[in-house]
Amino acid sequence: MNNREDLYSMSVRAGKRTYFFDVKSTKGRDLYMTITESKRRYADDGKFFYEKHKLFLYKEDFDKFKEGLEAAIEKINELKATGNYNDVSSSDDRDYDDNDGNRGKRYSDVNFDDLGE
């Protein structure tokens, strides 16, 4: 028997990841949320699969979680404003999948003559 009731679900596509926000109720009618990150990955044989990470967030922790998330986002914005940090989306060494079946790593140009100096 299913001991939880699904009350609300929302998905957010964010680049190569999808986040799922699901509000559920226990048998005792307590509310909680699951946040799931899903990202397509490739196996050695070239077939893809979805890697998922799930976080359970209980109602008594909602306010503290929100405070922590907001504080971390504020700190990121402050650090980016100093000019010392770049947006992750502009990084050249991230994994890529160009939707045409090409995947791998992006690398900046390297001049091998410079390595010996």
Buried (B, 14 or more C-beta within 10 A) or exposed (E): EEEEEEEEEEEEEEEEEBEBBBBBBEEEEEBBBBBBBBBEEBEEEEEEEEEEEEEEBEEEEEEEBEEEEEEEEEEEEEEEEEEEEEEEEEEEEEEEBEEEEEBEEEEEEEEEEEEEE
